[in-house]
Amino acid sequence: MAGRFDTHEVINQSPPFQDVDLYGSDRPLQEAVAANVAGAEAEALSAFGLRWGAAAMFEQARLANANPPVLRSFDAGGRRSDTIEFHPAYHHFMAESVAAGLHASTWRPDATPEAAPAEVARAARFYMVAQVENGHMCPITMTRASVAALFEEPSLVGMVMPKLTSRHYDPVFRPWREKAGITLGMGMTEKQGGTDVRANTTAAAPAGDHYLLTGHKWFMSAPMCDAFLVLAQAPGGLTCFFLPRFKPDGSVNALRLQRLKDKLGNRSNASSEVEFADAYALRVGEEGAGVRTILQMVQLTRLDCAISSAGMMRAAVAQAFHHCRHRTVFQKRLIDQPMMRTVLADMALESEGAVAAVMRLCRSFDLAAVSPAEAARARLLTPAIKYWVCKAAPALVYEAMECLGGNGYVEDGPMARLYREAPVNAIWEGSGNVVALDVLRAASRDGEGARAAIDDLAREAGDCAGAAEAAEAIGRALASPGAEGDARIVVERLARLAAAAALRASAPAAVAEGFARSRLSGERGATYGTAMIDSGVSALLLERAWPSQ
């Protein structure tokens, strides 16, 4: 009688996507790492991919997002506490990423770009982490990027750097000077200004060796961090400040967290509105140089946005492939159905272009200190690649969701969370119009350096279909008086040219040619599955993208 109401056994459902080798199953990533001279990291990256692809990690990701952070404004006695309470799963991810050095591994004074491609090695890990849990990556990337701004204040960076580069994660709410390791957040935007930070009204009044800040921030990401870089109006103009959670005497600083943002995605991470009431802060850089100081970290945060989005694209492709391998429809596995194969191959091609582009961009960051040409290339391509990859991710994740059908649309699996997460990187650190304008500024400021970078892309893309024509059109458009009106199409074309060039160096020639023909020459419709991809190339793409399980 126990089985009386068991109507059927569960069949024709794909098994859980877990215990995956995130590195060993990803040939495009392996090739991009090797092409950008980080091949010596392969063994360590393989171990990292196995660790992060474990079933336990995927379960921790579910828990961290199912139990979002909670604001604790007051303690039991009615005293202001302004603390954030996280689920243990969130702290688990923070500890893992900090231990792996994702927050600081690129800041190694003894490393040389030729011997140690630190940006490429870190990016490969960051890309794999993005396939599992994205929310905690916000404070990780802000901590890493903040160092670029802190170098403007040598005495401060000397005190903070040992704690920033520590591999020890300490979530306890106490003064940063007492901790072995710390994280840094950012507070830039205000209600009335948003991206236009020059419209900020938060005031900074000199008070001896420090300043007192009064005002607000409409978005302050990761408010549980130990300190923040914020912008405020000092007597000399908009200035950058280091604002810790505690004052030097050990008392809690005057940061009044008003509420946590109820966000579409990025649920495991806290974003807040905050008021400053004579909050203690130290100046970073000269008065009036706030924008210039902050821009040094913006390039790094934009790079991480692109890496993260490329990782989410890979996650979506892997989930779609996994499902289609195991699901049978009309007496045939989905992976064997011609139209589905075309869709999957097109998605795989987009993902390959994204990872190749971001890894080659990371190599430019590695070389920028010793190569003016690579520095100019990084300035031009960082906003361009951020634009394209971050905008490509949501559409690709949606298509992958559709591959899973109803199973992709429910909260039981990871696709719904991935779909909510995908748009955020296109908004953070400069939305589409903002980064497109920054490409125009970089092209104008660098002049011949930018032109040389475009010529290099054309040369590296070789005889790929449409590459020479794209480079010529991009150069002509960037020099046009009406460049701003056409900036989006020019920037997207520039990023795709960069992807084709990167693929030519890392992937089989047929893959690079397939990408160029469908993305540069226009042999593709508006949706996935409409690219004119040769059947042999399609089979190659499917074989390269096939997940390990």
N, C-alpha and C positions, 0 to 999 in steps of 0.2 A: 504493500500500500504506500510505502514511502515515495515511490516514483510515480504514483498515479497521475499527477498533474505535470510531469515532465513531458512537454509536448514534442521536444526535439533537442538534439544536441547542437551545440554551436559549431557551425562549419562555415567555410568560405569567408572567414574574417582574418585579416592579417594579424600576426602575432604582435605583441608590444615592440615598439622600436626602442631598444635598449641594449646595453652591453655592446655598443658600437665602437669601432676603432675610428675615431673622428679624423685621424691623420692617415692611417693606412688605407682607408676606404676612399680617400679623396685624392685621386691622381692629379687633378689640376692644381691643388694646393701644393702637393709635393714638387711638382715641376716648377711652379712659380717660386717656391722657396729656393730650389736649386739654381734657377736662372738668375736669382738675385743674391748669389754667393753665400747663402746661409745653409748649404747642404750639410755642413758639418753638424748642424743641429738636429739632423734627421732622427737619430736615436732618442734624444731627449724629447723631441716633438711627438714621436710615436708613443712614448710612455705617457706624455701629457694627454694625448688624444684618447688613449685607453682609459685613463683615470676619469676624464671629464665625460666620456661616453658611457660610463657605467650606469646601470639601472638606478643605483642609489642617488646619483646626481640628478637624473631626470625627476625622481620623486621629490628630492629637495627643492627643485625648481617649482614643482607643482605646489608644494607647501608654502614656499616663500610668496607666491603670487595669490594663493587662496587666503592668505592671512596677512593683509596689508598692514603697514605701520599705523600706529595710533599716537596721537598727540596727548601728552600729559602736561597740561598747563600749570597745574597746582599740585602740591603734595597734600597729604592728609590733614596737615595743619593750616592749609590755606595759603602757604607761601608759594610764590612763583617758582616753577621748576623748569618749564619750557623744554622738556625732554621728549624724545621719541622712543616708543617701545616697538621693537621689531620681533618677529618670529625667529626662533633659533636658526631656521633654515637660511635666513638672510645673513646672519652672522657667519654661518658655515661657508657661504660663498665668499664673503669678504675675507675670511681667514685664508681660504684656498687661493684667491687671486693675489692677496698681499704676499703670501708665502712664495708664490711663483714669481713675484717681482713685477707684476703687470702695472703696478702703480709707480715704479721707479727704476726698472732695469735699464732704461736707456740713459740714465744719468750716471755714467761711470767715467770718472776723470782719467782713468788709465787706458781707456779703450781707444783704438784708432779705427776709422771707418773701413779701411782696407782689411784689417784683421778681424774685426768684430762687427758684423752687420746687425747691430743691436735693434734697430727699428724693424727690420724684416723678421728677426727671430721673435720679437715681442708680438708683432702683428699676427704672425701665424698662430700664436697662443690666444690672442685676443679674438681672432676670427673663430677659433674653436669654442671658446667660452660663449660667444654670442649665439651659438647654436643650442645652448642649454639654458642660460639665464641672463637676461640683459639688464634688469633693473639695478643690480648692484654695481654694474660697470660705470654708472654715472660718477660716483665719488672716486672710483679707481682712475678714470680718465682725467678728472679735474685735479686730483692730487698730482698726477704725472705732469700735466700741463702747467700747473701753477709754478713749478720751478723756473720755467722760462721767464716769468714775470719777476719772481723773487730775486733773480740775479741782478735786477736793477738796484737792489739794496743789499750790498755785500755784508754788512754787519748782521742783518736779519737772516739772510740765507745761511750764513755761517752757523747761526744758532739752530735753525730749523732743519737744515739739510740732513743731519744724522738721523733725525726722527722720521723724516719723510722717506728716506731710503731704507729704513728698517724693514725687515721681512716679518715683523711681529705686529699682529693686528690686536689692538686694545680698544674694545668698545665701551669701556667704563667711562662714565661722565666725570671727568676730573681735569685739572689744568694740564695743558699740553706739555709743559716743562717737566711734569712728573711721569710722563708716559714714555715707554720704550719706542712706540711707533704711533704716528698720527696720520689723519687724512684731512684734506683741504677741500672746501667747497667754494662756490662762487655766488655772488649776488650783484647782478648788473642792472636788470631791467626794472622799470617802475611803471606804475599805472599809466601815466600820461605820456610815456616815451616809447616803451617797448624796445625795439631795435635801435631807435634813435637815442642812444645813451647820453648824448649831449644835452638832452632835455631833462636830465635827472635833476631833482630838486633836493635830494638828501644833502644836508650841510655838514661840513667838517670844520669845527672850530679848534684852532691851535690851543694846546693846554700844556705848555712846557715841552717835554720830550715826546709827547703823544698828541693825539687829536680826540675830540669828542664828537661822535656822529649822531645826528638827529634826522630822522626821516623814515623812509620805508623802502621795501623791495617787493615788487609784485610777484616775482619768482625768485626764490632762493633755493637752489637745488641741494639736496642732501644736507638738511639742517642739523643732522646729528654729527657732522664733522667737527673737528677740534678747532678749526679756524676757517676764515673765509677771506677771499679777495673780493673787495667791493669797490664800487666807484661812488665818489661823493664830491660835492662842490666845495673845494678849499678856497681860501682867499685868492690863490693864484690860478684858479680854474679847476676843471674836472681832474680828479686825482685818484690814483689807486691806493687802497689801504689794506693792511693785514688786520683783520678783526677776529680776535680769539673768543672762545666761549667763556673764558675766565679772565679776570683782571690779574695783574701781577701780584696783588695781595691775596689771591686765592678766592675772592668773591666772584659770584656769577656775573658775567657781563650783561649789559642791558639790552639783550636781544629778546624782544617779545614776539614769540611765534603766534600769529593770529589764527591761522588754520592751515591744514594740509590740503593741497589741491586734490580734488576728486578727478583723476585723470582717466582718459580713455584706456590707456595701457600703462606700461611701466609701473605696474601696481605694487611691486615689491619695494620700490624705492620711494622715499618721501621727498616731496617738493612742497615748499611752504610760502606763505606770505609772512612778512616780518616787519616789525616796527623797531627802530632804534631810538632809545631815549638817553642821550648822552653816553653812547656806547664807546668804550675804550678802543682805540685803533692806532696802529703805527703806519706811517707813510711808506709807500713802496714807489720808489722813483721820485722824480721832481714834481712839484705842484704844477698842475696844468698839463702834465704828460700822461694822464690816465689812459686815454685811448691808445696811445702809442705803446704804453706798457702792457696793456691787456692784449693787444693784437699779437704779441709774441706768443701768447698761449692759445690764441684762437686757431692758429694754423694747426696746432697739435690736437686740439679738441675736434676740429673739422676732420682731420685725418682719422681719428678714432670713430667718428660717425660713419665714415665711408667703410672702414674695416668692419664695424659692427653690422652695417646693413648688408655687406657682402656675405658675412657669416649667416645672417638670417636667410638670405637667398639660398645659400647652400643647405641650410636646415630644411627649408621648404622643399627643395628639389629632392633631398634624401627621403623625406617623409612621403612625397608623391611616388617616388620609385619603389620604396618599400611596400606601399599599399598595392601598387600596380603589379608587383611581382607575385603577390599572394592572392589577389582577388580575381575570381573567374566570373565573367559575364558572357552570356550566349555561348557557353561551352568553350570559351577561350580565355586565357589569362589576359588581363588588361594590357600588360606589357607587350603582348604579341599582336594587339589590334592596331592596324596601320595608322588610323587617325590619332590614337593615343600615343603611339610612338613618335609621330610628328610633333605633337604638343610637348612631350617630355624632352625630345631632342632640342627643340627651340628654347625651352626653359634652361636646359643644361648649358646651352651655348651662351645664354645671357649671364648665367652664373659664372661660367668660365671667364668671360670677358671682365666681369667685376673683380674676381680674385686676382687675375693677372694684372689689371690696372692698379689696384691698391698696393699690391706687393712691389710693383715697379716704382710706384710713388714713394713707398717707404725706403726704397734704395736711394732715391734722390735725397731724402731726409738724412740718411746715413752719410752721404757724400757731400752734403751742402757746405759743411765747414771747410772742406778742402777744394771744392770745385764751384766757382762762380756760375758755371753753366748749369750744374745740377741745382744750385740754389735758386736760380731764375726759373728753372723748370718746375721746382716745387711750388714756388709762389704762383705761377700761372695755373698749374694743374690741380693744386689742392682744392680750391673752390670749384673747379670744373668737375673733377671726379666726385667730389662730395655731392654736387648737384645731381649728376646722372645716377650714380649708384643708389643714393638715398631715395630718389624718386622712382627708380626701377623696382626697388624692393617690395613696396606694397602691392603693385600689380602682379608681380611674380608670386608672392605669397597667396594672393587671391586665387590665381590659376591653380596652384598646388592644392589649395583647399577644395577647389572644384573637382580635382582628380580624386579626392577621397569621398566625394559626394556628401551625403548627410553626416557621415562619420567625421568629416572635416569641420562641420558647422556646429558641433556640440562642444560643451565645455569639458567633457570627459577626456578628450585628447588635447594635444599641444597646439593644434592649428589655430584655434580661436585666439589663444594667447599670443601666438606669433603674429597673427593678423592685426590684433590691436597694437602690438608693439611696433610693427613695421613703419608706420608714418612718423614716429617721433624724431628720428635722426634728420629727416628733411626739414623739420621745424627748428630743432636745436642748432645753435651756433650759426645762425643765418639761414633763413628760408630761401626759396628758389630765387626770387628777385634780388635779394641781398647778395648772395654768393655770385650770381651772374654779373652783377655790377662790380664785384671784387675782381672777377676775371678781367673785365675791361680796364679796371684801375691797374692791375698787375701788368697787362699788356702795354698800357700807356707809360707806366713808370719805368719798366725795364727796357722798353723799346727794342733795341737790337737783340737783347738777351731773350726776350719773348719770341721774337721772330726766329731766332736761331733754334729755340726749343721746338717750335712748330716744324721747322725744316728737319730737325732731328727725328721727329715723329714720322714724317713722311719717308725719310730715309730708312728708318727702322721697320716701317710697315712694308717697305719694298714694293713688290708688284701686286700687293693685295688690291682687290677691286675697289676703285673709288678713293684710294688713299691719297694719291697725288692731287686729285681734283678737290678732295676735302681740304687738304692743307692749303691749297691756293685760295679756295673760297673763304676759309677761316681767316687767313691773313688779310685778305681784301676787306672782309666784313669788319674786322677789328679796327682797321684804319679808316673806316667810313665815318663821316660826320653823323650819320644816323645809326651808329652801332647800338645805342641803348635800346632802341625799339626792337631790334632783331637779336638781342643778346641771348635769349633763351635757346633759340635754334642753333646759334653759333656755339654756345657753351656746350650744348648736348653733343654737337658734332665733334667738337674738340675732344671731349671725354671719350667718345667712341673711337676716334682716331687713336687716342692714347691706348685704349684697350686693344685695338687691332695690332698696334706696334708691340705691346707687351706680349700678346699671344704669339706673335711671330717669333719672339725670342724664347718662349717657354713651352709652347704647345706644338703639336704636329702642324705642318703647313696647311693641311686640309681644314683644320679647326680655325686657324687664323683667317684663311680665305673665306670660309663659310661665315664667319662673323662679319668680315668686311663686306662681303657681297650682300648680306641681309641687313646690316646695320648702317653701312655707308653708301651703298649703291641703291638702296631703297627697294630691294627685292623681298619685301615683307609687308604684310598688312598691319592692322592696328592691334591685333590680338595674337596671343601665342598659338602656334600651330599654323600660322599663315606664312612662315618664311619658306622661301624656295631653297630647301636644303637637299642636296643630293642624297640618295638612299644610302650610299656608302658612307658619306660623312655622318648621316643620321645614326647609322649603326655604330660608328666610331664614338660618337658623342654618348650614346646610350651605354656603351661598354665602359667608357671612362668615368661616367657619373654614377655607375651602379653602386649603391651602398653595400656595405659588407654583409648585411643581413637581409 
